[in-house]
Amino acid sequence: MKLINWKTVFFAFILISLSTPLWALSSDKQKPVEVEADSFNLDDAKKITIYSGNVIITQGSMEIMAEKVTIYGARGTTDKVIAIGNPVKFKQQPDGSQGLIRGEANRFDYLVTRDTLILIDKATLWQDGSTFTSDRIEYDSKRSVIKAGDKKSGSKRVKITLEPAKK
């Protein structure tokens, strides 16, 4: 059975921080980061960068689409990245024979100092026919821990559909 490659999902989102990723995919990490948006606001004093309106961030095969992306911290020293949309969508073709990874949620939070990616509100990930759905999906890359759902917040149940391995 094929499982979603969580490290690839995590690394795809790191790329939007616009700092040099430590573990970027070899097929994408040498490519330039391109950002398109209806508006851009950089506040050096507050160390906040905001891209708004039909935001599209690409680097190689990685693409992220959101209505608003806020980056906290100066370039190269990013602390937190928040992407908001209805929904935020991403896709990336990983190295090797793995299938295209796609994901969406109404909000993505990447906490750089904790190496944690959180997909919030109607979160879904797809790869090779497998699907993982919950209101909240959290991935802690330092500890390689994935959590989905949250009884404390009343999050709905987790649903996982795994495709059998192809022979």
Secondary structure, DSSP 8 states (H G I E B T S, - for coil): -----HHHHHHHHHGGG-S--SS--TTTTTS--EEE-SEEEEETTTTEEEEEEEEEEEETTEEEEEEEEEEESSTT---EEEEEEEEEEEEE--STT---EEEEEEEEEEEGGGTEEEEEEEEEEEETTEEEEEEEEEEETTTTEEEE--GGGT----EEE------
